[in-house]
């Protein structure tokens, strides 16, 4: 119930505004790289942890009712590829990965994409994660400000922000369906 109330609050704040955009598919579909991640439980995004996702691609089905997230997770020097499919539910997507995941996407421009999600693991613990995907290796000052504003909006401490791009040694390409 608390997660639903938080999602409703974020929707009212406009965080999920991209979800209502009719041109969503052409804006978010394509190749992306994870630049930063932040988490309410920093251990979940530390190196070799399951929520430290190294994104490569996002694809949408018709009208983006389903969204395919392609990413890698590292365990030591080994990269494991994942495809997670989110199904659209009102202003967010729901998927299964390390438990139940509720994802919201906020487009900033055609070069960066902000997202956040709630991960409810098998023990019922909810972790909030905010990330920024980009086409480039660096963010502008304005883009970084927008990301940090999102981190603050969902209640994650600034010190929990990590630049994950610097530890991304996984292949540049990904096998898609």
Buried (B, 14 or more C-beta within 10 A) or exposed (E): EEEEEBBEEBBEEEBBBBBEBEEBBEBBBEBBBBBBBBBBBBEBBBEEBBBBBBBBBBBBEEEBEBBBBBBBBBEEEEBEBBBBBBEBEEBBBBBEBBBBBBBBBBBBEEEBBBBBBBBBBEEEEBBBBBBBBBBEEEBEEEBBEBBBEBBEBBEBEEEBBBBBBEBBEBEEEBEEE
